[in-house]
């Protein structure tokens, strides 16, 4: 499997989007990703539910992001994938405000560490998710050999 990340000179460099307190020279995202492989993994939107179904982080975007990223990592691992295999990720945020970007990505970096999925991605502010207390939902597409 090969993922090639493209950050062409005609577009801004993704590191320009790094929120305060997050210093990744390559940035958190890639402008485009080319994938070649034999299997594609589609991960459903992950929210702040633990393995027992208990909800985590009532009213706390960062806590919900941490649980959702942990769930994403678990789903990827179950399919034989890791962060480096993720080609596309979407993060949905209820009541999004600019000051939420840093804690959301910090939560993801704490979960994935050096295996952070540098992907073609989007962070979308939304009015609501599936249940009223859900504030974060993350889905992803990975490509495997």
C-alpha positions as CSV (number, residue, x, y, z in Angstrom):
1,X,0.0,0.0,0.0
2,X,1.2,3.4,-0.8
3,X,-0.2,6.8,0.3
4,X,1.4,9.8,-1.3
5,X,0.7,13.1,0.3
6,X,0.7,16.1,-2.0
7,X,1.2,19.7,-0.9
8,X,1.7,21.5,-4.2
9,X,3.4,24.9,-4.3
10,X,0.2,26.4,-5.7
11,X,-1.6,25.9,-2.4
12,X,-0.8,27.0,1.1
13,X,1.4,24.7,3.2
14,X,-0.7,22.7,5.7
15,X,1.6,23.8,8.6
16,X,0.0,27.2,8.2
17,X,-3.1,25.7,9.7
18,X,-1.4,24.3,12.9
19,X,-3.4,25.6,15.8
20,X,-1.6,27.4,18.7
21,X,0.4,24.9,20.8
22,X,0.7,22.3,18.0
23,X,4.0,22.4,16.1
24,X,4.1,19.9,13.3
25,X,6.4,21.0,10.5
26,X,4.5,19.1,7.9
27,X,1.1,20.2,9.3
28,X,-1.9,18.2,10.5
29,X,-3.3,17.5,7.0
30,X,-2.2,17.0,3.4
31,X,-3.8,19.0,0.6
32,X,-4.3,15.8,-1.4
33,X,-3.6,12.1,-0.9
34,X,-3.1,9.5,-3.6
35,X,-3.8,5.9,-2.5
36,X,-3.0,2.6,-4.1
37,X,-3.8,-0.7,-2.4
38,X,-6.0,-3.7,-2.5
39,X,-8.3,-3.0,0.5
40,X,-10.2,0.0,1.6
41,X,-11.4,0.5,5.2
42,X,-14.3,2.8,5.8
43,X,-14.6,3.7,9.5
44,X,-18.1,4.8,10.7
45,X,-18.4,8.1,12.6
46,X,-16.8,7.5,16.0
47,X,-18.2,9.4,19.0
48,X,-17.5,9.5,22.8
49,X,-18.9,6.1,23.7
50,X,-16.7,3.6,25.6
51,X,-16.6,-0.1,24.9
52,X,-19.4,-0.6,27.5
53,X,-21.6,1.9,25.7
54,X,-21.1,4.6,28.5
55,X,-20.9,8.2,27.2
56,X,-17.7,10.2,28.1
57,X,-17.2,13.9,28.3
58,X,-20.6,15.5,28.7
59,X,-20.3,19.1,27.4
60,X,-16.6,18.8,26.9
61,X,-15.3,18.9,23.3
62,X,-11.7,17.9,24.2
63,X,-12.8,14.9,26.3
64,X,-15.2,13.8,23.6
65,X,-12.5,14.2,20.9
66,X,-10.1,12.1,22.9
67,X,-12.6,9.2,23.2
68,X,-13.6,9.5,19.5
69,X,-10.0,9.4,18.4
70,X,-9.4,6.4,20.7
71,X,-12.4,4.7,19.1
72,X,-11.1,5.6,15.6
73,X,-7.7,4.1,16.4
74,X,-9.4,0.9,17.8
75,X,-11.5,0.5,14.7
76,X,-8.5,1.0,12.4
77,X,-6.5,-1.5,14.3
78,X,-9.3,-4.1,14.2
79,X,-9.2,-3.8,10.4
80,X,-5.4,-4.1,10.3
81,X,-4.8,-0.4,9.7
82,X,-3.0,2.4,11.6
83,X,-3.0,6.1,11.4
84,X,-0.4,6.2,8.5
85,X,-2.9,4.2,6.4
86,X,-5.7,6.8,6.6
87,X,-6.3,8.7,3.4
88,X,-9.3,10.7,4.4
89,X,-10.7,11.9,7.7
90,X,-13.7,14.2,8.6
91,X,-14.2,15.7,12.1
92,X,-17.7,17.0,12.8
93,X,-17.9,19.5,15.7
94,X,-21.1,20.8,17.2
95,X,-21.0,24.5,18.1
96,X,-17.6,24.9,16.5
97,X,-15.5,27.9,17.5
98,X,-11.9,28.6,16.5
99,X,-10.6,28.1,20.0
100,X,-11.8,24.4,19.8
101,X,-9.3,23.5,17.0
102,X,-6.2,23.2,19.3
103,X,-7.8,21.0,22.0
104,X,-9.5,18.8,19.4
105,X,-6.2,18.1,17.5
106,X,-4.2,17.9,20.8
107,X,-6.6,15.1,21.8
108,X,-6.0,13.3,18.5
109,X,-2.2,13.7,18.8
110,X,-2.3,12.3,22.3
111,X,-4.0,9.2,21.0
112,X,-2.1,8.6,17.8
113,X,1.3,10.1,18.7
114,X,3.8,9.7,15.9
115,X,1.3,7.7,14.0
116,X,-1.0,10.8,13.5
117,X,-3.0,10.3,10.3
118,X,-1.8,13.1,8.0
119,X,-4.8,13.0,5.6
120,X,-6.9,14.8,3.1
121,X,-9.3,16.0,5.7
122,X,-12.0,18.4,6.8
123,X,-13.2,19.8,10.1
124,X,-16.9,20.8,9.9
125,X,-18.9,22.8,12.3
126,X,-22.4,21.3,12.5
127,X,-25.6,22.2,14.3
128,X,-26.1,18.7,15.8
129,X,-25.1,15.1,15.6
130,X,-27.0,11.8,16.1
131,X,-27.8,12.5,19.8
132,X,-28.0,15.8,21.5
133,X,-25.1,15.3,23.9
134,X,-22.6,14.3,21.1
135,X,-20.3,17.2,20.3
136,X,-17.6,15.4,18.2
137,X,-17.8,12.7,15.5
138,X,-14.9,11.4,13.4
139,X,-15.0,9.2,10.3
140,X,-12.2,8.0,8.2
141,X,-11.1,6.0,5.1
142,X,-7.9,4.0,5.1
143,X,-6.2,2.0,2.3
144,X,-4.3,-1.2,2.9
145,X,-2.1,-3.4,0.7
